Amino acid sequence: MASILTRGFLLPGDLVSNLIGISRSDDRGMMRTLINMLFWNLVGAFVALYFA
């Protein structure tokens, strides 16, 4: 169960990394972290605005 949640949480960063061609040997972790932070912060902001 935790593995499925983790993969879902990291999915936006993985998709963008694959799209721009960053391999696992490159610094994929930094790009994935950046994209995930931007994506989940945007989702959180929209949810907060919806319920505000």
Stockholm file with secondary structure:
# STOCKHOLM 1.0

chainA/1-52         MASILTRGFLLPGDLVSNLIGISRSDDRGMMRTLINMLFWNLVGAFVALYFA
#=GR chainA/1-52 SS CHHHHHHHHHHHHHHHHHHHTCCTTSSHHHHHHHHHHHHHHHHHHHHHHHHC
#=GC SS_cons        CHHHHHHHHHHHHHHHHHHHTCCTTSSHHHHHHHHHHHHHHHHHHHHHHHHC
//
